[in-house]
């Protein structure tokens, strides 16, 4: 992504390769949204924690929806 992108998806690695988060960052100053993931089901203490693939899908869907809003303001 280019430096001037209005929205960025930033992956964050956890303590090992089995967990982390995917951040949707907004250039306009809005608070970032993070999707936490852990591929080890036994460590998922929070019901909102998903698999890595699901976190990437959710972050991508949010970023696309927000970009669509910027491209097609009502």
C-alpha positions, 0 to 999 in steps of 0.5 A, spaced: 500 500 500 502 506 498 504 511 503 497 516 502 492 510 503 486 512 506 486 505 509 491 500 511 491 493 513 496 491 518 498 484 520 501 484 527 504 477 530 503 475 537 508 471 541 508 465 536 506 464 529 499 461 532 496 468 534 496 475 533 492 480 530 490 484 523 489 492 524 485 496 520 488 503 520 484 509 518 488 515 515 483 520 517 484 519 525 479 514 526 480 509 531 483 502 528 479 496 529 483 490 530 481 483 529 485 478 534 486 471 532 489 464 535 489 458 531 490 454 537 482 453 540 485 451 547 487 459 547 481 462 545 479 465 551 475 471 548 469 469 544 471 474 539 478 471 537 478 467 530 482 463 526 488 467 522 484 466 515 477 469 519 481 475 521 484 477 514 477 476 511 474 480 516 479 486 516 479 485 508 471 486 508 471 492 513 477 495 509 473 494 502 466 497 505 470 503 508 473 504 501 467 504 498 464 509 503 469 514 501 468 512 493 461 513 494 459 518 499 452 519 500 
